[in-house]
Amino acid sequence: MTRLFPPEADCVAQIHAQLERLVEIMSPPFSERVVRLTREGISTLVETAFWVGLQSNEGRTTRVRLAVASPDHVPGAIRFASPIPYKSSEVVGLGPAVPEGRYLAGCGKSRPIGPDIGL
């Protein structure tokens, strides 16, 4: 399948460059907590979020907001026993379980995020 936001796309390169620049200008302790994204990781995040935003489940439109953080730096984070793959079908399926006005957070493994992102 052709990707709308492949890792080599200019928009993905710009996001990657901006995120890397933010890491450069941050001071500790913030710079030490950053989850660094690869271009593949950014591509996967944006691509999946785009397709999720076009779907609905149980009559509710799925709204997507992206933030990347280690679960250790998210107060009150709840972890699933087994990570759920970051695929549009999985994210849309979880949407109805999230109360109105609340958020579902996803976290990758404790290494640079690539295509194996899990919720």
Phi, psi and omega in degrees: 000138178284131181270142177283330183232067181291159182304332182273000180294147180302319182296322178291319178298320179294317178298314180300314181297319179295318179295319178296322178295319177300320178297319180298321186268352178287151175255154175299150006274356184296316183295335180282342183263356186292135171269112184277132181259139171277167175296325176297318179296317177297316179302314181295316179301310184291315180301311181294316179300322179300310182291324177297319181296345179266359185246167174218163179214134181053038177079001181254128175290141179269119177260141184238131170229136183249136171212141181240123180205155173288141179300337178292341182252014178243104181302133177077013180297136177252133181254138173286152178299321176233133179301144177260130182302143178277080178235152183302320181297323180289316182293316178297320180296330178279340183311310182296341180279349182266120180301150178306133179083000179253178186228152173249123182256143177240146181224140176274186177286169185277052174210172180307132185290133175232209184287356182260039180294138177229156177271000000 
